[in-house]
Amino acid sequence: MNKFNASTSRRKLLMLAAAALSSGIVPVVGHSDDGGREDNESHNDHDAEGNYASGNNTTMALENTGLTGKVVVIGGGMAGVTVAKYLRLWGGSGIQVTLVETNPTYTSNIMSNLVLNNSRSVSSLNYGYTNVANKYGVVVKHASVVRLDTASKKVTLSDGSDLTYDRLVVAPGVDFMDAYGLTQADYETKTPHAWRAGPQTELLRTQLAGMPINGTFVMTIPKSPYRCPPGPYERACLVADYLKSYKGSTSKVIVLDENASIQAEVANFTEAFQNIHRGVIDYRAGVSNLQINPDTKAVSYTDQLGLTVAINPHVVNPIPPHRAAGSAVGEWLASASLNNSVSNGVTDGRWCVVDVLNYQSTAVADVHVIGDASSCGLPKAGHVANQEAKICADAIVRAIGGQQPDPAPVANSACYSPITANTASWLTAVYQYDASTRKMAVAANGGLTAGAKATEASSISASNFKQMSTWFNTLMSDSFA
Ligand SMILES: Cc1cc2nc3c(=O)[nH]c(=O)nc-3n(C[C@H](O)[C@H](O)[C@H](O)COP(=O)(O)OP(=O)(O)OC[C@H]3O[C@@H](n4cnc5c(N)ncnc54)[C@H](O)[C@@H]3O)c2cc1C
């Protein structure tokens, strides 16, 4: 197959994967700025405890499957909102689902790097909970979970109320750790990580806009696993593109990577660093002992040769190590022992280890963990979170019906990475369950193949950039519409 045909068919495959995400009943819509709307006000078929009145009033006619049960979902991000919707769609009207989400509006991290070069606004990335409440009859409660009692199957919310459950789905995303001499307050006000889209994304955009001509921007990348493997390299490219376009051709983007090498889309990011953004991006791998002064912005680190290096940039964007949200000592997730995985050697205790057949915690019964908070061998990505949510929803519905989970789940992952303001690369993979390791592994040629890797775009192109919107809108519709 010649190069053109290979790339064309890969693109088609990726589009098919994106299209397959949207089941026939889900319309494709763009973003919504309707955030702010209080879902519970317009959805009155449940009492304050979240218990349903009979014959609940959803615009989607849900089947009465005969299954009954009470599921609480913590976190209304990519994983949580998807599992809530599909539990109702597949489980039917007798499965009561309550979604607890801190914020009235979700801001997508996906595409948020495009805020930095002014291609998008933060508000264009906002999604509301009206659909999941009104269309599917999910009870949405805007509060934070502050306590989790897995013995009595009860969660306590920040408004003081309790919710009991038969099954709990934990999908809170990540928290960012104090690192490199920086605190949470420094991230909020001086050295934003902007690795959760929102005010920090705006702050970083403002700092970039205020950079002097031919100034220096430093960003750091934590050791894997971290949220969105290609994301930091994508950010480096977009910042470089912006700086050389508006702030001088000898501007510098110094990328300090705690990993030994680029973690995703190696060929295309190498091409971007060495050719497209040549002379602007300075990629330095294998750094350690990072220290950042939030006031002077002075950065120091140890390089691969063991030498101490000091830099004095104008703007610093640290992406600190992260962990399952709520899992720091004394927080609600830690007290539930969900991330007590240090001893089993699977993770370092930052993530909640799960069985990938049903996403049930290996530590606590009837609790499932999906999305970035889980440790399951799949990349921490929004598209993957959507897939994990569906496998989990299916497994919970089966369990309520007295069945075993699907013994051979399959998930796909797709991700577009803008390289400039109008070109992009992409990465895609199909993951299949490997019964010998009890993990999900990249599949190739229709089956498990040793050493198979995710496929990246054969080139960086403007047409990839155009397809990116279709993929993004389809994914967000499948989760939020
Ligand atoms: C810059 C950037 C670019 C990215 N690009 C891509 C991409 O191109 N493709 C891709 O697939 N992925 C991408 N990602 C990754 C993607 O955003 C995450 O993997 C995804 O959001 C994870 O979903 P989640 O549901 O686990 O967490 P989140 O989406 O973060 O959702 C967690 C939710 O839980 C809520 N919550 C937390 N604690 C509580 C509590 N105690 N009580 C109630 N609610 C709570 C939060 O408010 C939040 O709404 C990107 C990430 C970044 C930062």
The ligand as a Tripos MOL2 file, in Angstrom:
@<TRIPOS>MOLECULE
LIG
   53    58     1     0     0
SMALL
NO_CHARGES

@<TRIPOS>ATOM
      1 C1         -4.4970   20.4190   28.1190 C.3       1 LIG1
      2 C2         -5.1830   19.0810   28.0540 C.ar      1 LIG1
      3 C3         -5.5150   18.5490   26.8200 C.ar      1 LIG1
      4 C4         -6.1480   17.3100   26.7470 C.ar      1 LIG1
      5 N1         -6.4390   16.8080   25.5150 N.ar      1 LIG1
      6 C5         -7.0260   15.5960   25.4200 C.ar      1 LIG1
      7 C6         -7.3330   15.0580   24.1420 C.ar      1 LIG1
      8 O1         -7.0570   15.6530   23.0930 O.2       1 LIG1
      9 N2         -7.9410   13.8450   24.0890 N.ar      1 LIG1
     10 C7         -8.2680   13.1480   25.2130 C.ar      1 LIG1
     11 O2         -8.8320   12.0680   25.0900 O.2       1 LIG1
     12 N3         -7.9740   13.6380   26.4550 N.ar      1 LIG1
     13 C8         -7.3580   14.8290   26.5740 C.ar      1 LIG1
     14 N4         -7.0650   15.3430   27.8190 N.ar      1 LIG1
     15 C9         -7.2900   14.5080   29.0150 C.3       1 LIG1
     16 C10        -8.7280   14.5620   29.5150 C.3       1 LIG1
     17 O3         -9.1420   15.8740   29.7430 O.3       1 LIG1
     18 C11        -8.8440   13.7570   30.8180 C.3       1 LIG1
     19 O4         -8.2100   12.5100   30.6610 O.3       1 LIG1
     20 C12       -10.3050   13.5520   31.1750 C.3       1 LIG1
     21 O5        -10.9100   14.7840   31.4560 O.3       1 LIG1
     22 C13       -10.4520   12.6010   32.3670 C.3       1 LIG1
     23 O6        -11.8070   12.4620   32.6830 O.3       1 LIG1
     24 P1        -12.2640   12.2390   34.1980 P.3       1 LIG1
     25 O7        -13.7310   12.1220   34.1580 O.co2     1 LIG1
     26 O8        -11.4650   11.1640   34.8160 O.co2     1 LIG1
     27 O9        -11.8260   13.5760   34.9390 O.3       1 LIG1
     28 P2        -12.4120   15.0460   34.7230 P.3       1 LIG1
     29 O10       -12.8280   15.2260   33.3250 O.co2     1 LIG1
     30 O11       -11.3850   15.9600   35.2840 O.co2     1 LIG1
     31 O12       -13.7140   15.1100   35.6290 O.3       1 LIG1
     32 C14       -13.6770   14.9530   37.0140 C.3       1 LIG1
     33 C15       -14.8790   15.6720   37.6000 C.3       1 LIG1
     34 O13       -15.0370   15.2790   38.9690 O.3       1 LIG1
     35 C16       -15.4260   16.4080   39.7230 C.3       1 LIG1
     36 N5        -15.0510   16.1650   41.1210 N.ar      1 LIG1
     37 C17       -13.8100   15.9940   41.6270 C.ar      1 LIG1
     38 N6        -13.8670   15.7580   42.9550 N.ar      1 LIG1
     39 C18       -15.1760   15.7660   43.2950 C.ar      1 LIG1
     40 C19       -15.8750   15.5960   44.5360 C.ar      1 LIG1
     41 N7        -15.2360   15.3720   45.6880 N.pl3     1 LIG1
     42 N8        -17.2220   15.6890   44.5360 N.ar      1 LIG1
     43 C20       -17.8950   15.9380   43.3700 C.ar      1 LIG1
     44 N9        -17.2820   16.1060   42.1720 N.ar      1 LIG1
     45 C21       -15.9400   16.0240   42.1400 C.ar      1 LIG1
     46 C22       -14.6740   17.5500   39.0710 C.3       1 LIG1
     47 O14       -15.2740   18.8010   39.3660 O.3       1 LIG1
     48 C23       -14.7400   17.1760   37.5960 C.3       1 LIG1
     49 O15       -15.8590   17.7570   36.9490 O.3       1 LIG1
     50 C24        -6.4510   16.5950   27.9290 C.ar      1 LIG1
     51 C25        -6.1280   17.1460   29.1710 C.ar      1 LIG1
     52 C26        -5.5000   18.3800   29.2340 C.ar      1 LIG1
     53 C27        -5.1530   18.9530   30.5760 C.3       1 LIG1
@<TRIPOS>BOND
     1     1     2 1
     2     2     3 ar
     3     2    52 ar
     4     3     4 ar
     5     4     5 ar
     6     4    50 ar
     7     5     6 ar
     8     6     7 ar
     9     6    13 1
    10     7     8 2
    11     7     9 ar
    12     9    10 ar
    13    10    11 2
    14    10    12 ar
    15    12    13 ar
    16    13    14 ar
    17    14    15 1
    18    14    50 ar
    19    15    16 1
    20    16    17 1
    21    16    18 1
    22    18    19 1
    23    18    20 1
    24    20    21 1
    25    20    22 1
    26    22    23 1
    27    23    24 1
    28    24    25 2
    29    24    26 1
    30    24    27 1
    31    27    28 1
    32    28    29 2
    33    28    30 1
    34    28    31 1
    35    31    32 1
    36    32    33 1
    37    33    34 1
    38    33    48 1
    39    34    35 1
    40    35    36 1
    41    35    46 1
    42    36    37 ar
    43    36    45 ar
    44    37    38 ar
    45    38    39 ar
    46    39    40 ar
    47    39    45 ar
    48    40    41 1
    49    40    42 ar
    50    42    43 ar
    51    43    44 ar
    52    44    45 ar
    53    46    47 1
    54    46    48 1
    55    48    49 1
    56    50    51 ar
    57    51    52 ar
    58    52    53 1
@<TRIPOS>SUBSTRUCTURE
     1 LIG1         1 GROUP 0 **** ****
